[in-house]
């Protein structure tokens, strides 16, 4: 049975989760001495979340 939730709302949820994970990794790296790779992973998650957010906004306009 297909979900009643619109696709753009699902993408916004995915974007929010990625933003939260990315920001958590990035902020944790600033206050603790974690490897630089974790900071880059945090930035990458934020960028992927931004991509999903832009796609969701484009679908909302249709």
PLY file of the C-alpha trace (Angstrom):
ply
format ascii 1.0
element vertex 62
property float x
property float y
property float z
element edge 61
property int vertex1
property int vertex2
end_header
0.00 0.00 0.00
1.58 3.32 -1.01
2.22 5.95 1.62
-0.06 9.00 1.76
2.83 11.25 2.73
4.05 13.48 -0.12
7.51 12.79 -1.48
8.74 16.31 -0.70
7.90 15.85 2.98
9.93 12.63 3.08
12.87 14.47 1.53
12.57 17.24 4.13
12.71 14.58 6.86
15.82 13.02 5.35
17.41 16.47 5.06
16.66 17.22 8.72
18.24 13.96 9.87
21.35 14.59 7.75
21.62 18.19 9.01
21.41 16.99 12.61
24.01 14.25 12.17
26.37 16.53 10.27
26.09 19.38 12.76
26.61 16.99 15.67
29.79 15.59 14.14
31.08 19.04 13.21
30.40 20.60 16.64
31.76 17.56 18.49
34.95 17.83 16.47
35.34 21.49 17.43
35.14 20.83 21.18
36.90 17.46 21.28
40.06 16.31 19.58
38.58 13.98 16.98
40.16 13.09 13.64
39.81 15.64 10.85
38.01 13.05 8.73
35.00 13.16 11.07
34.72 16.90 10.56
34.76 16.38 6.80
32.08 13.70 7.12
29.98 16.20 9.08
30.37 18.82 6.37
29.51 16.23 3.71
26.34 15.23 5.58
25.28 18.87 5.77
25.90 19.26 2.03
23.85 16.14 1.23
21.08 17.44 3.49
21.13 20.72 1.58
20.76 18.78 -1.68
17.70 16.93 -0.35
16.23 20.20 0.91
16.62 21.87 -2.49
15.03 18.88 -4.22
12.11 18.97 -1.78
11.53 22.68 -2.39
11.56 22.07 -6.14
8.91 19.36 -5.76
6.78 21.63 -3.60
6.64 24.21 -6.39
5.21 21.75 -8.90
0 1
1 2
2 3
3 4
4 5
5 6
6 7
7 8
8 9
9 10
10 11
11 12
12 13
13 14
14 15
15 16
16 17
17 18
18 19
19 20
20 21
21 22
22 23
23 24
24 25
25 26
26 27
27 28
28 29
29 30
30 31
31 32
32 33
33 34
34 35
35 36
36 37
37 38
38 39
39 40
40 41
41 42
42 43
43 44
44 45
45 46
46 47
47 48
48 49
49 50
50 51
51 52
52 53
53 54
54 55
55 56
56 57
57 58
58 59
59 60
60 61
